[in-house]
Amino acid sequence: MRLILLGAPGAGKGTQAKNIVSKYDIAHISTGDILRDEVKNNTDLGIKANEYMKEGKLVPDELIIKMISNIIVKDSSKNGFLMDGFPRTLVQAEKFDEMLAGHGLSINKVVNISVDNVRLLKRLTSRRVCSSCNNTCSINGSEDSIMQCPSCGGELYRRKDDREEVIRHRLEVYQQQTRPLIEYYREKGLLIEVDGSGSEAEVTERILSTL
């Protein structure tokens, strides 16, 4: 099974990605993780990507797709894969399809986790990160000063990009970039819309029932 998982910031993609890959025993391909590994391991692609990153530039789509191509031909991807965080734009989707076709592969389904902006804003503004173990959790309206990490008891802090004005901008950018992408997969008959409200288990059940 070869899947793409879409969803705005705060929609719960990371959590649902773990549940899906566990259920189907497929590879979880996160472009962020791939990029960090390539740079850390000082591969040829990592060296090229790092040159862009040092200059504060975006890593070109071609480099990212080459990294993904190297992953999907490995044994770890023999049962399929779930793309998390890529593609983000229509151009990336088209280039990704071309690369897959070159390997004789294609995407089976595209799952879009839909959550309204009011709920997304509430989720993200209440999100905190542990300064000790990097665990992410929600303060659920409690005061920062009395909140501790439920995993290790460490101090929680709010990331700069989890402030309301930043979140609103991120959501606007996501909608602008992803709307054409969603229509692209809808026209191909691959898109599955899943309601992302409710508990983690409820959303997981909705996703799995469509696959």
Secondary structure, DSSP 8 states (H G I E B T S, - for coil): -EEEEEE-TTS-HHHHHHHHHHHHT-EEEEHHHHHHHHHHTT-HHHHHHHHHHHTT----HHHHHHHHHHHHTSGGGTT-EEEES---SHHHHHHHHHHHHHTT----EEEEEE--HHHHHHHHHTEEEETTT--EEE-TT--GGG-B-TTT--BEE--GGGSHHHHHHHHHHHHHHHHHHHHHHHHTT-EEEEE--S-HHHHHHHHHHH-
